[in-house]
């Protein structure tokens, strides 16, 4: 994707900076999601699991075995490390592509194809996201 074609609400800067921080736990969030039927807003029963790549104020990307289509609506549950409850969200798929081998999580070789998906968050815990 050409960076000039991106339609992000918040500008990204390509800069190398020295950043220091401490964290107590793995910062990968677990994601569970289901596709929402656009006609009646009901959840399609099949649920999927994913692992987040990144999360921002208005969106997130994740890797899963589900190939999603641009424009699909999703119900998401985000499980942050150490949190007792999930964060419910509703979002719209903005892009999805097969993950390159270098983008796939480390560990044993996975037989199924993985897809990376970008989602614009529309609602968090029932509250609209600007």
ZAMI-638026 format. One record per residue (C-alpha): residue number from 1; residue in one letter; x, y, z. Coordinates in pm, whole numbers, plus 50000, padded with zeros to 5 digits. Layout:
ZAMI-638026
FITOR  pos  code     px     py     pz
FITOR  NUM     A      X      Y      Z
...
***
This chain:
ZAMI-638026
FITOR  pos  code     px     py     pz
FITOR    1     X  50000  50000  50000
FITOR    2     X  50139  50341  49902
FITOR    3     X  50174  50558  50213
FITOR    4     X  50041  50861  50019
FITOR    5     X  49714  50672  49964
FITOR    6     X  49655  50606  50335
FITOR    7     X  49355  50780  50486
FITOR    8     X  49450  50785  50852
FITOR    9     X  49290  51030  51090
FITOR   10     X  49618  51075  51277
FITOR   11     X  49939  51137  51083
FITOR   12     X  50222  50885  51121
FITOR   13     X  50579  51009  51117
FITOR   14     X  50863  50799  50977
FITOR   15     X  51130  50894  51228
FITOR   16     X  51386  50693  51418
FITOR   17     X  51377  50789  51784
FITOR   18     X  51531  50644  52096
FITOR   19     X  51244  50538  52320
FITOR   20     X  51272  50377  52661
FITOR   21     X  50991  50214  52853
FITOR   22     X  50926  49936  53099
FITOR   23     X  50639  49692  53097
FITOR   24     X  50557  49403  53322
FITOR   25     X  50384  49173  53073
FITOR   26     X  50354  49076  52709
FITOR   27     X  50173  49359  52533
FITOR   28     X  50011  49147  52262
FITOR   29     X  49635  49157  52309
FITOR   30     X  49422  48855  52235
FITOR   31     X  49130  48931  52005
FITOR   32     X  48808  48736  51953
FITOR   33     X  48574  48850  51679
FITOR   34     X  48260  48771  51484
FITOR   35     X  48126  48918  51161
FITOR   36     X  47809  49131  51191
FITOR   37     X  47528  49078  50939
FITOR   38     X  47476  49423  50779
FITOR   39     X  47107  49360  50710
FITOR   40     X  46987  49305  51066
FITOR   41     X  47305  49382  51268
FITOR   42     X  47300  49028  51415
FITOR   43     X  47620  48838  51484
FITOR   44     X  47705  48555  51248
FITOR   45     X  47751  48263  51494
FITOR   46     X  48107  48164  51396
FITOR   47     X  48372  48317  51625
FITOR   48     X  48739  48366  51540
FITOR   49     X  49055  48425  51741
FITOR   50     X  49340  48662  51658
FITOR   51     X  49646  48833  51804
FITOR   52     X  49682  49210  51784
FITOR   53     X  49963  49371  51586
FITOR   54     X  49894  49722  51708
FITOR   55     X  49618  49924  51869
FITOR   56     X  49557  50300  51857
FITOR   57     X  49282  50538  51961
FITOR   58     X  49082  50480  51644
FITOR   59     X  49187  50141  51514
FITOR   60     X  49373  49816  51544
FITOR   61     X  49533  49552  51331
FITOR   62     X  49548  49182  51404
FITOR   63     X  49654  48850  51256
FITOR   64     X  49408  48562  51221
FITOR   65     X  49319  48269  50998
FITOR   66     X  49009  48450  50865
FITOR   67     X  49031  48635  50535
FITOR   68     X  48803  48935  50584
FITOR   69     X  48658  49169  50321
FITOR   70     X  48688  49547  50322
FITOR   71     X  48369  49698  50465
FITOR   72     X  48273  49399  50680
FITOR   73     X  48150  49496  51026
FITOR   74     X  48299  49311  51324
FITOR   75     X  48212  49261  51687
FITOR   76     X  48544  49239  51873
FITOR   77     X  48645  49145  52225
FITOR   78     X  48993  49267  52318
FITOR   79     X  49169  49085  52602
FITOR   80     X  49454  49297  52738
FITOR   81     X  49724  49117  52934
FITOR   82     X  49645  49117  53305
FITOR   83     X  49290  49250  53260
FITOR   84     X  49003  49054  53412
FITOR   85     X  48743  49155  53153
FITOR   86     X  48747  49199  52776
FITOR   87     X  48683  49532  52605
FITOR   88     X  48388  49503  52364
FITOR   89     X  48424  49692  52035
FITOR   90     X  48253  49727  51700
FITOR   91     X  48460  49810  51394
FITOR   92     X  48481  49811  51018
FITOR   93     X  48744  49626  50813
FITOR   94     X  48954  49880  50623
FITOR   95     X  49211  49641  50474
FITOR   96     X  49309  49276  50486
FITOR   97     X  49587  49081  50319
FITOR   98     X  49777  48756  50352
FITOR   99     X  50050  48799  50612
FITOR  100     X  50405  48767  50484
FITOR  101     X  50608  48490  50644
FITOR  102     X  50813  48756  50827
FITOR  103     X  50488  48899  50974
FITOR  104     X  50367  48569  51115
FITOR  105     X  50411  48511  51488
FITOR  106     X  50719  48321  51598
FITOR  107     X  50691  47965  51717
FITOR  108     X  50598  47640  51545
FITOR  109     X  50523  47649  51174
FITOR  110     X  50155  47716  51114
FITOR  111     X  49988  47504  50846
FITOR  112     X  49701  47748  50784
FITOR  113     X  49738  48077  50599
FITOR  114     X  49740  48386  50818
FITOR  115     X  49584  48720  50729
FITOR  116     X  49660  49063  50869
FITOR  117     X  49358  49291  50899
FITOR  118     X  49315  49659  50980
FITOR  119     X  48997  49771  51155
FITOR  120     X  48859  50119  51219
FITOR  121     X  48700  50118  51564
FITOR  122     X  48346  50259  51560
FITOR  123     X  48229  50182  51915
FITOR  124     X  48406  50090  52238
FITOR  125     X  48188  49945  52513
FITOR  126     X  47883  50091  52339
FITOR  127     X  48031  50444  52310
FITOR  128     X  48090  50598  51967
FITOR  129     X  48453  50669  51874
FITOR  130     X  48502  51004  51695
***
